[in-house]
Each structure stands twice: as structure tokens, then as C-alpha cells.
Amino acid sequence: MKLSKDQIEQLKKMISRKGYPYIDVQYEILDHVACKVEELMTQDPKLSLEAAFTKVHASFGIFGFSSLEESYLKMIEKKFTRYYWEEIKATFSSKKIIIPVGIAVAMYQVSLLVPDLKTWYILMIVALVIPLVAMFFIYMKYHSRYKGYASYKAQNTLFVYFNLGIQICLQGRIFLNQSESIIDTIFGQLYLGLVVAVMALLFLSFFLLPKVLNKNIADTEKLVRLYGEVGK
């Protein structure tokens, strides 16, 4: 038998009650569940929708639909990460490579000419903290519309990496300042170069992230049009 629109909506609500709040995750699960529910109700016309749903849920094992959710979330996280690295690759494989190289050289020279921690903190605030805060407020306008979609939430993963990068820049410089005998060695210079390279990459990312975020928002908007719903 073919499920009606009302029955499809009931299934979606049942999926939501199982602990899957994101709209796109619900529909990803629904794609798998609806067909199986139809089969069960065709085999046994007396079977209620809820009973059929319970049987389908049980067939996925003790973790229920978690495997479907996990697979979908991994897929969209990989897609978002791929968008980011595509922009990085495009920059480094074109004439634009002069931009990240120039940024890294400038930061390295500043760190050598003014090696105290206070200057390093100011450099981090200007290059990393201020752009990050600005980007947060710029994209807040999209939050209320797309917060109900896991595809939109996937971008949070990238900000976790940004936090890691900021910690590397901060703790790396503190380590060098606490070990003054190392800074003048080849190891110290290479270590400083690595820390500066991380900061330069993060700074460059603020120019690339709008393209990445806009692609992700476009993907989420397609889901909004497909499912006809927005997060509430």
C-alpha cells in the first residue's frame, strides 16, 4: 500500500520523538523507513502505522536509526571539509599563492623584530580574533532559518579546528619565549616558522570561509525548498 501524506507526516513525528531533531536527518531516515513500513502494511493490512514503525525500528538493532544518522552526518561533514580544502587548493595552485606567502613572511618578520609576547598577542587579536568575531556576527542572520538542519550545523566542525589552530599559535609562542635558548637555534626558527604558518593559514581562511559557508548555505537552502520546512 502507498502511504498518505498524513501517514508520512506521522512517521516523521515518530522519528523526531526517537531523538532525531534535525529536519534533513529525519527525511534521510524517512527515505529508508517509509518503504519498509509500506511493505509491512501491505503484507498485513490490519497492522497499524505505529506498530509497523516499531517493527522497522527494531529491525535496525539496539541502536535504532543511529547508524543512518551517523552515516548522513559524516557525509555532510566530509562535504563541508571538501569545500574548504578545494578553496585552499585553488588559492595555492594559482597566482593567488602570493597572498598566503606574503602574509606568512610578514608575520614571520614581525615575530622576529618584536619577539615579546605582548606583540604576539596583539598580532593574534588583529589577525585571528577580530575576523572570527566579525564573521560570527555576519552569519548569525542565517542561524534562525537553518538551525534545524544538520547540514548547516556541519560548519561548526571547522570552527573547532580554528580553535585548535589558535591554541597552537598561542601555546607555541609561549613555549618559545619560555625557552629563550631555543629561539636562536635552527630548531627554534623552524618551530617559529611552523607556528607562523599556522597563523597565516588561519588568517587566509577568513578570506576563503565566506565562499565555503555560502556553498554550505546554498546546500541547506536546497533542502529547505525540498522539504518545505525551516528550523524553528
PyRosetta script that sets phi, psi and omega in degrees:
from pyrosetta import init, pose_from_sequence

init()
pose = pose_from_sequence("MKLSKDQIEQLKKMISRKGYPYIDVQYEILDHVACKVEELMTQDPKLSLEAAFTKVHASFGIFGFSSLEESYLKMIEKKFTRYYWEEIKATFSSKKIIIPVGIAVAMYQVSLLVPDLKTWYILMIVALVIPLVAMFFIYMKYHSRYKGYASYKAQNTLFVYFNLGIQICLQGRIFLNQSESIIDTIFGQLYLGLVVAVMALLFLSFFLLPKVLNKNIADTEKLVRLYGEVGK")
pose.set_psi(1, 153.1)
pose.set_omega(1, -180.0)
pose.set_phi(2, -95.3)
pose.set_psi(2, 129.5)
pose.set_omega(2, -179.8)
pose.set_phi(3, -72.7)
pose.set_psi(3, 142.1)
pose.set_omega(3, 177.6)
pose.set_phi(4, -81.2)
pose.set_psi(4, 169.4)
pose.set_omega(4, 178.1)
pose.set_phi(5, -61.7)
pose.set_psi(5, -38.1)
pose.set_omega(5, 178.9)
pose.set_phi(6, -64.4)
pose.set_psi(6, -40.5)
pose.set_omega(6, 179.4)
pose.set_phi(7, -67.5)
pose.set_psi(7, -38.2)
pose.set_omega(7, 176.8)
pose.set_phi(8, -61.4)
pose.set_psi(8, -42.7)
pose.set_omega(8, 179.5)
pose.set_phi(9, -65.3)
pose.set_psi(9, -38.4)
pose.set_omega(9, 177.3)
pose.set_phi(10, -63.7)
pose.set_psi(10, -41.2)
pose.set_omega(10, 178.3)
pose.set_phi(11, -61.7)
pose.set_psi(11, -41.7)
pose.set_omega(11, -179.6)
pose.set_phi(12, -62.4)
pose.set_psi(12, -39.5)
pose.set_omega(12, 178.5)
pose.set_phi(13, -67.0)
pose.set_psi(13, -37.4)
pose.set_omega(13, 177.3)
pose.set_phi(14, -63.9)
pose.set_psi(14, -41.0)
pose.set_omega(14, 178.5)
pose.set_phi(15, -63.6)
pose.set_psi(15, -42.1)
pose.set_omega(15, 179.1)
pose.set_phi(16, -61.4)
pose.set_psi(16, -40.6)
pose.set_omega(16, -179.8)
pose.set_phi(17, -67.5)
pose.set_psi(17, -19.9)
pose.set_omega(17, 177.6)
pose.set_phi(18, -78.5)
pose.set_psi(18, -2.4)
pose.set_omega(18, 176.1)
pose.set_phi(19, 103.8)
pose.set_psi(19, 30.0)
pose.set_omega(19, 178.9)
pose.set_phi(20, -122.8)
pose.set_psi(20, 86.5)
pose.set_omega(20, -171.5)
pose.set_phi(21, -77.8)
pose.set_psi(21, -23.8)
pose.set_omega(21, -175.3)
pose.set_phi(22, -75.2)
pose.set_psi(22, 133.7)
pose.set_omega(22, -174.2)
pose.set_phi(23, -61.5)
pose.set_psi(23, -45.8)
pose.set_omega(23, -177.9)
pose.set_phi(24, -68.8)
pose.set_psi(24, -31.8)
pose.set_omega(24, 175.4)
pose.set_phi(25, -66.6)
pose.set_psi(25, -41.1)
pose.set_omega(25, 178.8)
pose.set_phi(26, -58.4)
pose.set_psi(26, -43.9)
pose.set_omega(26, -178.4)
pose.set_phi(27, -73.6)
pose.set_psi(27, -31.3)
pose.set_omega(27, 175.3)
pose.set_phi(28, -63.2)
pose.set_psi(28, -42.8)
pose.set_omega(28, 177.3)
pose.set_phi(29, -69.0)
pose.set_psi(29, -40.5)
pose.set_omega(29, -178.1)
pose.set_phi(30, -59.8)
pose.set_psi(30, -36.3)
pose.set_omega(30, 178.6)
pose.set_phi(31, -57.0)
pose.set_psi(31, -38.0)
pose.set_omega(31, -178.7)
pose.set_phi(32, -81.7)
pose.set_psi(32, -35.5)
pose.set_omega(32, -172.7)
pose.set_phi(33, -78.2)
pose.set_psi(33, -42.2)
pose.set_omega(33, -172.8)
pose.set_phi(34, -57.2)
pose.set_psi(34, -44.6)
pose.set_omega(34, -178.7)
pose.set_phi(35, -62.5)
pose.set_psi(35, -41.4)
pose.set_omega(35, -178.8)
pose.set_phi(36, -69.3)
pose.set_psi(36, -36.9)
pose.set_omega(36, 177.3)
pose.set_phi(37, -64.7)
pose.set_psi(37, -42.0)
pose.set_omega(37, 178.2)
pose.set_phi(38, -60.0)
pose.set_psi(38, -42.2)
pose.set_omega(38, 180.0)
pose.set_phi(39, -62.2)
pose.set_psi(39, -45.4)
pose.set_omega(39, -178.9)
pose.set_phi(40, -64.4)
pose.set_psi(40, -41.2)
pose.set_omega(40, -178.0)
pose.set_phi(41, -74.8)
pose.set_psi(41, -23.0)
pose.set_omega(41, 174.6)
pose.set_phi(42, -73.5)
pose.set_psi(42, -41.3)
pose.set_omega(42, 179.0)
pose.set_phi(43, -67.4)
pose.set_psi(43, -35.4)
pose.set_omega(43, -179.3)
pose.set_phi(44, -133.9)
pose.set_psi(44, 89.4)
pose.set_omega(44, -177.3)
pose.set_phi(45, -57.7)
pose.set_psi(45, -21.7)
pose.set_omega(45, -179.6)
pose.set_phi(46, -81.9)
pose.set_psi(46, -10.2)
pose.set_omega(46, -177.7)
pose.set_phi(47, -71.6)
pose.set_psi(47, 129.6)
pose.set_omega(47, 179.7)
pose.set_phi(48, -76.0)
pose.set_psi(48, 161.6)
pose.set_omega(48, 180.0)
pose.set_phi(49, -61.1)
pose.set_psi(49, -43.4)
pose.set_omega(49, -178.4)
pose.set_phi(50, -65.5)
pose.set_psi(50, -39.6)
pose.set_omega(50, 179.3)
pose.set_phi(51, -66.5)
pose.set_psi(51, -40.0)
pose.set_omega(51, 178.3)
pose.set_phi(52, -64.7)
pose.set_psi(52, -41.3)
pose.set_omega(52, 178.7)
pose.set_phi(53, -62.8)
pose.set_psi(53, -42.3)
pose.set_omega(53, 179.7)
pose.set_phi(54, -60.8)
pose.set_psi(54, -41.3)
pose.set_omega(54, 178.9)
pose.set_phi(55, -65.1)
pose.set_psi(55, -42.5)
pose.set_omega(55, -179.9)
pose.set_phi(56, -64.5)
pose.set_psi(56, -43.3)
pose.set_omega(56, 179.6)
pose.set_phi(57, -61.2)
pose.set_psi(57, -42.0)
pose.set_omega(57, -179.9)
pose.set_phi(58, -65.3)
pose.set_psi(58, -30.3)
pose.set_omega(58, -178.2)
pose.set_phi(59, -67.7)
pose.set_psi(59, -16.7)
pose.set_omega(59, 179.2)
pose.set_phi(60, -86.6)
pose.set_psi(60, -0.1)
pose.set_omega(60, 177.4)
pose.set_phi(61, 92.1)
pose.set_psi(61, -171.6)
pose.set_omega(61, -173.5)
pose.set_phi(62, -66.7)
pose.set_psi(62, -23.1)
pose.set_omega(62, -179.1)
pose.set_phi(63, -92.1)
pose.set_psi(63, 1.8)
pose.set_omega(63, 176.4)
pose.set_phi(64, 59.1)
pose.set_psi(64, -130.5)
pose.set_omega(64, -176.5)
pose.set_phi(65, -88.1)
pose.set_psi(65, 9.8)
pose.set_omega(65, -176.0)
pose.set_phi(66, -58.9)
pose.set_psi(66, -35.3)
pose.set_omega(66, -179.5)
pose.set_phi(67, -65.5)
pose.set_psi(67, -37.8)
pose.set_omega(67, 177.3)
pose.set_phi(68, -66.6)
pose.set_psi(68, -43.4)
pose.set_omega(68, 179.2)
pose.set_phi(69, -62.6)
pose.set_psi(69, -46.3)
pose.set_omega(69, -178.3)
pose.set_phi(70, -61.5)
pose.set_psi(70, -42.5)
pose.set_omega(70, 179.6)
pose.set_phi(71, -62.5)
pose.set_psi(71, -42.4)
pose.set_omega(71, -179.5)
pose.set_phi(72, -67.2)
pose.set_psi(72, -44.1)
pose.set_omega(72, -178.8)
pose.set_phi(73, -64.3)
pose.set_psi(73, -39.3)
pose.set_omega(73, 177.4)
pose.set_phi(74, -63.9)
pose.set_psi(74, -38.6)
pose.set_omega(74, -179.2)
pose.set_phi(75, -63.3)
pose.set_psi(75, -45.3)
pose.set_omega(75, -177.3)
pose.set_phi(76, -74.7)
pose.set_psi(76, -30.3)
pose.set_omega(76, 175.8)
pose.set_phi(77, -67.0)
pose.set_psi(77, -41.3)
pose.set_omega(77, 177.5)
pose.set_phi(78, -63.7)
pose.set_psi(78, -39.1)
pose.set_omega(78, -179.9)
pose.set_phi(79, -64.8)
pose.set_psi(79, -42.6)
pose.set_omega(79, 180.0)
pose.set_phi(80, -66.0)
pose.set_psi(80, -42.8)
pose.set_omega(80, 177.9)
pose.set_phi(81, -63.2)
pose.set_psi(81, -37.8)
pose.set_omega(81, 178.5)
pose.set_phi(82, -63.3)
pose.set_psi(82, -40.2)
pose.set_omega(82, 177.0)
pose.set_phi(83, -57.2)
pose.set_psi(83, -43.1)
pose.set_omega(83, -177.7)
pose.set_phi(84, -64.3)
pose.set_psi(84, -48.8)
pose.set_omega(84, -177.1)
pose.set_phi(85, -71.1)
pose.set_psi(85, -25.1)
pose.set_omega(85, 173.9)
pose.set_phi(86, -64.7)
pose.set_psi(86, -39.5)
pose.set_omega(86, 178.0)
pose.set_phi(87, -69.0)
pose.set_psi(87, -39.9)
pose.set_omega(87, 177.0)
pose.set_phi(88, -61.7)
pose.set_psi(88, -46.8)
pose.set_omega(88, -179.3)
pose.set_phi(89, -62.1)
pose.set_psi(89, -41.4)
pose.set_omega(89, -179.9)
pose.set_phi(90, -62.7)
pose.set_psi(90, -35.9)
pose.set_omega(90, -180.0)
pose.set_phi(91, -70.7)
pose.set_psi(91, -45.0)
pose.set_omega(91, -176.1)
pose.set_phi(92, -77.9)
pose.set_psi(92, -13.4)
pose.set_omega(92, 179.8)
pose.set_phi(93, -104.3)
pose.set_psi(93, 15.1)
pose.set_omega(93, 178.9)
pose.set_phi(94, -132.9)
pose.set_psi(94, -176.1)
pose.set_omega(94, 179.0)
pose.set_phi(95, -64.5)
pose.set_psi(95, -16.7)
pose.set_omega(95, -179.8)
pose.set_phi(96, -67.4)
pose.set_psi(96, -8.6)
pose.set_omega(96, -179.4)
pose.set_phi(97, -59.5)
pose.set_psi(97, -23.9)
pose.set_omega(97, 179.2)
pose.set_phi(98, -63.0)
pose.set_psi(98, -25.5)
pose.set_omega(98, -179.2)
pose.set_phi(99, -67.9)
pose.set_psi(99, -56.5)
pose.set_omega(99, 179.3)
pose.set_phi(100, -63.9)
pose.set_psi(100, -35.5)
pose.set_omega(100, 178.6)
pose.set_phi(101, -64.8)
pose.set_psi(101, -44.6)
pose.set_omega(101, 179.0)
pose.set_phi(102, -62.5)
pose.set_psi(102, -41.5)
pose.set_omega(102, 178.8)
pose.set_phi(103, -62.4)
pose.set_psi(103, -45.6)
pose.set_omega(103, -178.5)
pose.set_phi(104, -63.6)
pose.set_psi(104, -43.7)
pose.set_omega(104, 179.9)
pose.set_phi(105, -63.5)
pose.set_psi(105, -43.7)
pose.set_omega(105, -179.6)
pose.set_phi(106, -62.7)
pose.set_psi(106, -44.4)
pose.set_omega(106, 179.7)
pose.set_phi(107, -65.6)
pose.set_psi(107, -38.1)
pose.set_omega(107, -179.9)
pose.set_phi(108, -64.9)
pose.set_psi(108, -43.0)
pose.set_omega(108, -179.9)
pose.set_phi(109, -65.0)
pose.set_psi(109, -40.8)
pose.set_omega(109, 178.4)
pose.set_phi(110, -63.0)
pose.set_psi(110, -41.3)
pose.set_omega(110, -179.1)
pose.set_phi(111, -66.9)
pose.set_psi(111, -26.3)
pose.set_omega(111, 177.6)
pose.set_phi(112, -82.3)
pose.set_psi(112, -41.9)
pose.set_omega(112, -177.5)
pose.set_phi(113, -71.4)
pose.set_psi(113, -37.1)
pose.set_omega(113, -179.9)
pose.set_phi(114, -127.2)
pose.set_psi(114, 83.4)
pose.set_omega(114, -170.5)
pose.set_phi(115, -80.9)
pose.set_psi(115, -1.6)
pose.set_omega(115, -175.9)
pose.set_phi(116, -73.0)
pose.set_psi(116, 156.0)
pose.set_omega(116, -175.8)
pose.set_phi(117, -64.6)
pose.set_psi(117, -34.3)
pose.set_omega(117, -178.3)
pose.set_phi(118, -59.2)
pose.set_psi(118, -44.3)
pose.set_omega(118, 178.6)
pose.set_phi(119, -64.8)
pose.set_psi(119, -38.4)
pose.set_omega(119, 179.1)
pose.set_phi(120, -64.1)
pose.set_psi(120, -40.0)
pose.set_omega(120, 177.8)
pose.set_phi(121, -62.7)
pose.set_psi(121, -43.2)
pose.set_omega(121, 179.6)
pose.set_phi(122, -62.7)
pose.set_psi(122, -42.0)
pose.set_omega(122, 179.3)
pose.set_phi(123, -62.0)
pose.set_psi(123, -41.2)
pose.set_omega(123, 179.3)
pose.set_phi(124, -66.7)
pose.set_psi(124, -40.1)
pose.set_omega(124, 179.9)
pose.set_phi(125, -63.6)
pose.set_psi(125, -44.8)
pose.set_omega(125, -178.2)
pose.set_phi(126, -69.5)
pose.set_psi(126, -42.9)
pose.set_omega(126, -173.4)
pose.set_phi(127, -83.8)
pose.set_psi(127, -27.5)
pose.set_omega(127, -172.5)
pose.set_phi(128, -122.2)
pose.set_psi(128, -51.6)
pose.set_omega(128, -171.9)
pose.set_phi(129, -68.9)
pose.set_psi(129, -49.4)
pose.set_omega(129, -178.1)
pose.set_phi(130, -61.4)
pose.set_psi(130, -47.8)
pose.set_omega(130, 177.4)
pose.set_phi(131, -61.2)
pose.set_psi(131, -36.8)
pose.set_omega(131, -179.6)
pose.set_phi(132, -65.3)
pose.set_psi(132, -44.0)
pose.set_omega(132, 178.8)
pose.set_phi(133, -64.9)
pose.set_psi(133, -42.1)
pose.set_omega(133, 179.6)
pose.set_phi(134, -61.5)
pose.set_psi(134, -43.4)
pose.set_omega(134, -179.8)
pose.set_phi(135, -65.6)
pose.set_psi(135, -36.4)
pose.set_omega(135, 178.7)
pose.set_phi(136, -59.2)
pose.set_psi(136, -46.5)
pose.set_omega(136, -178.2)
pose.set_phi(137, -72.1)
pose.set_psi(137, -33.4)
pose.set_omega(137, 179.6)
pose.set_phi(138, -63.5)
pose.set_psi(138, -41.2)
pose.set_omega(138, -174.9)
pose.set_phi(139, -94.2)
pose.set_psi(139, 0.8)
pose.set_omega(139, 176.6)
pose.set_phi(140, -62.8)
pose.set_psi(140, -27.1)
pose.set_omega(140, -177.8)
pose.set_phi(141, -64.5)
pose.set_psi(141, -21.3)
pose.set_omega(141, 179.8)
pose.set_phi(142, -87.6)
pose.set_psi(142, -14.6)
pose.set_omega(142, -170.0)
pose.set_phi(143, -62.2)
pose.set_psi(143, -47.4)
pose.set_omega(143, -175.6)
pose.set_phi(144, -64.3)
pose.set_psi(144, -30.3)
pose.set_omega(144, -178.5)
pose.set_phi(145, -78.7)
pose.set_psi(145, -37.1)
pose.set_omega(145, -170.7)
pose.set_phi(146, -111.9)
pose.set_psi(146, 3.6)
pose.set_omega(146, -174.1)
pose.set_phi(147, -63.6)
pose.set_psi(147, -18.6)
pose.set_omega(147, 179.9)
pose.set_phi(148, -84.4)
pose.set_psi(148, 4.8)
pose.set_omega(148, -177.0)
pose.set_phi(149, -115.6)
pose.set_psi(149, 129.4)
pose.set_omega(149, 178.9)
pose.set_phi(150, -64.9)
pose.set_psi(150, -30.5)
pose.set_omega(150, -179.8)
pose.set_phi(151, -62.5)
pose.set_psi(151, -33.7)
pose.set_omega(151, 177.2)
pose.set_phi(152, -74.7)
pose.set_psi(152, -39.4)
pose.set_omega(152, -178.9)
pose.set_phi(153, -66.9)
pose.set_psi(153, -18.2)
pose.set_omega(153, -177.2)
pose.set_phi(154, -59.7)
pose.set_psi(154, -27.9)
pose.set_omega(154, -178.0)
pose.set_phi(155, -67.6)
pose.set_psi(155, -16.4)
pose.set_omega(155, 177.5)
pose.set_phi(156, -62.3)
pose.set_psi(156, -27.5)
pose.set_omega(156, 179.2)
pose.set_phi(157, -59.7)
pose.set_psi(157, -39.8)
pose.set_omega(157, -178.2)
pose.set_phi(158, -65.8)
pose.set_psi(158, -35.8)
pose.set_omega(158, -179.8)
pose.set_phi(159, -71.0)
pose.set_psi(159, -24.4)
pose.set_omega(159, 172.9)
pose.set_phi(160, -65.1)
pose.set_psi(160, -42.4)
pose.set_omega(160, 177.7)
pose.set_phi(161, -65.2)
pose.set_psi(161, -35.0)
pose.set_omega(161, 178.0)
pose.set_phi(162, -63.7)
pose.set_psi(162, -42.3)
pose.set_omega(162, 178.5)
pose.set_phi(163, -61.5)
pose.set_psi(163, -40.0)
pose.set_omega(163, 177.4)
pose.set_phi(164, -62.7)
pose.set_psi(164, -43.3)
pose.set_omega(164, 179.3)
pose.set_phi(165, -62.8)
pose.set_psi(165, -40.3)
pose.set_omega(165, 178.4)
pose.set_phi(166, -63.7)
pose.set_psi(166, -39.8)
pose.set_omega(166, 178.2)
pose.set_phi(167, -65.0)
pose.set_psi(167, -37.7)
pose.set_omega(167, 177.5)
pose.set_phi(168, -63.0)
pose.set_psi(168, -44.2)
pose.set_omega(168, 179.9)
pose.set_phi(169, -63.7)
pose.set_psi(169, -42.3)
pose.set_omega(169, -177.0)
pose.set_phi(170, -71.3)
pose.set_psi(170, -54.4)
pose.set_omega(170, -176.4)
pose.set_phi(171, -69.4)
pose.set_psi(171, -32.6)
pose.set_omega(171, 178.6)
pose.set_phi(172, -62.9)
pose.set_psi(172, -42.9)
pose.set_omega(172, 179.8)
pose.set_phi(173, -70.7)
pose.set_psi(173, -38.1)
pose.set_omega(173, 177.8)
pose.set_phi(174, -61.0)
pose.set_psi(174, -41.4)
pose.set_omega(174, 178.9)
pose.set_phi(175, -60.1)
pose.set_psi(175, -44.2)
pose.set_omega(175, -179.4)
pose.set_phi(176, -65.5)
pose.set_psi(176, -39.2)
pose.set_omega(176, -179.9)
pose.set_phi(177, -69.2)
pose.set_psi(177, -30.2)
pose.set_omega(177, 178.6)
pose.set_phi(178, -79.5)
pose.set_psi(178, -16.6)
pose.set_omega(178, 179.6)
pose.set_phi(179, -120.3)
pose.set_psi(179, 70.9)
pose.set_omega(179, -173.5)
pose.set_phi(180, -60.4)
pose.set_psi(180, -28.4)
pose.set_omega(180, -179.1)
pose.set_phi(181, -70.1)
pose.set_psi(181, -20.0)
pose.set_omega(181, -177.1)
pose.set_phi(182, -83.4)
pose.set_psi(182, -33.8)
pose.set_omega(182, -171.1)
pose.set_phi(183, -57.3)
pose.set_psi(183, -30.6)
pose.set_omega(183, -177.7)
pose.set_phi(184, -89.5)
pose.set_psi(184, -2.0)
pose.set_omega(184, 179.2)
pose.set_phi(185, -88.9)
pose.set_psi(185, 167.3)
pose.set_omega(185, 177.8)
pose.set_phi(186, -61.2)
pose.set_psi(186, -40.8)
pose.set_omega(186, 178.6)
pose.set_phi(187, -60.1)
pose.set_psi(187, -43.9)
pose.set_omega(187, -179.4)
pose.set_phi(188, -62.3)
pose.set_psi(188, -41.0)
pose.set_omega(188, 179.7)
pose.set_phi(189, -67.4)
pose.set_psi(189, -40.5)
pose.set_omega(189, 178.2)
pose.set_phi(190, -66.4)
pose.set_psi(190, -40.0)
pose.set_omega(190, 179.5)
pose.set_phi(191, -63.9)
pose.set_psi(191, -44.6)
pose.set_omega(191, 177.9)
pose.set_phi(192, -63.0)
pose.set_psi(192, -40.6)
pose.set_omega(192, 178.5)
pose.set_phi(193, -61.0)
pose.set_psi(193, -38.8)
pose.set_omega(193, 178.5)
pose.set_phi(194, -65.5)
pose.set_psi(194, -44.4)
pose.set_omega(194, 179.4)
pose.set_phi(195, -62.2)
pose.set_psi(195, -43.9)
pose.set_omega(195, 179.3)
pose.set_phi(196, -65.1)
pose.set_psi(196, -37.5)
pose.set_omega(196, 179.0)
pose.set_phi(197, -62.9)
pose.set_psi(197, -39.8)
pose.set_omega(197, 177.6)
pose.set_phi(198, -63.1)
pose.set_psi(198, -44.5)
pose.set_omega(198, 179.5)
pose.set_phi(199, -64.1)
pose.set_psi(199, -41.3)
pose.set_omega(199, -180.0)
pose.set_phi(200, -63.9)
pose.set_psi(200, -39.2)
pose.set_omega(200, 178.4)
pose.set_phi(201, -65.0)
pose.set_psi(201, -41.3)
pose.set_omega(201, 178.0)
pose.set_phi(202, -64.0)
pose.set_psi(202, -43.4)
pose.set_omega(202, 179.9)
pose.set_phi(203, -62.8)
pose.set_psi(203, -43.9)
pose.set_omega(203, 177.9)
pose.set_phi(204, -61.1)
pose.set_psi(204, -35.5)
pose.set_omega(204, -177.0)
pose.set_phi(205, -61.4)
pose.set_psi(205, -28.1)
pose.set_omega(205, 179.8)
pose.set_phi(206, -66.3)
pose.set_psi(206, -23.5)
pose.set_omega(206, 177.0)
pose.set_phi(207, -85.3)
pose.set_psi(207, -23.2)
pose.set_omega(207, -178.6)
pose.set_phi(208, -93.9)
pose.set_psi(208, -28.0)
pose.set_omega(208, -175.5)
pose.set_phi(209, -57.9)
pose.set_psi(209, -39.4)
pose.set_omega(209, 178.3)
pose.set_phi(210, -55.0)
pose.set_psi(210, -38.7)
pose.set_omega(210, 177.9)
pose.set_phi(211, -65.1)
pose.set_psi(211, -42.2)
pose.set_omega(211, -179.4)
pose.set_phi(212, -66.4)
pose.set_psi(212, -46.9)
pose.set_omega(212, -178.9)
pose.set_phi(213, -64.5)
pose.set_psi(213, -37.9)
pose.set_omega(213, 179.2)
pose.set_phi(214, -66.0)
pose.set_psi(214, -36.1)
pose.set_omega(214, 175.7)
pose.set_phi(215, -64.3)
pose.set_psi(215, -42.8)
pose.set_omega(215, -179.1)
pose.set_phi(216, -66.2)
pose.set_psi(216, -40.1)
pose.set_omega(216, 178.0)
pose.set_phi(217, -65.3)
pose.set_psi(217, -38.4)
pose.set_omega(217, 177.7)
pose.set_phi(218, -63.2)
pose.set_psi(218, -40.3)
pose.set_omega(218, 177.2)
pose.set_phi(219, -62.5)
pose.set_psi(219, -43.1)
pose.set_omega(219, -179.5)
pose.set_phi(220, -67.1)
pose.set_psi(220, -37.5)
pose.set_omega(220, 178.8)
pose.set_phi(221, -63.3)
pose.set_psi(221, -34.7)
pose.set_omega(221, 176.2)
pose.set_phi(222, -62.3)
pose.set_psi(222, -39.4)
pose.set_omega(222, 178.7)
pose.set_phi(223, -67.4)
pose.set_psi(223, -37.9)
pose.set_omega(223, 178.0)
pose.set_phi(224, -60.5)
pose.set_psi(224, -44.7)
pose.set_omega(224, 179.9)
pose.set_phi(225, -67.9)
pose.set_psi(225, -35.5)
pose.set_omega(225, -178.9)
pose.set_phi(226, -68.6)
pose.set_psi(226, -44.8)
pose.set_omega(226, -175.2)
pose.set_phi(227, -93.6)
pose.set_psi(227, -14.7)
pose.set_omega(227, 177.0)
pose.set_phi(228, 68.4)
pose.set_psi(228, 27.4)
pose.set_omega(228, -178.6)
pose.set_phi(229, -137.9)
pose.set_psi(229, 157.0)
pose.set_omega(229, 172.5)
pose.set_phi(230, -129.2)
pose.set_psi(230, 155.2)
pose.set_omega(230, 179.6)
pose.set_phi(231, -65.1)
pose.set_psi(231, 143.9)
pose.set_omega(231, -179.9)
pose.set_phi(232, -123.3)
pose.dump_pdb("model.pdb")
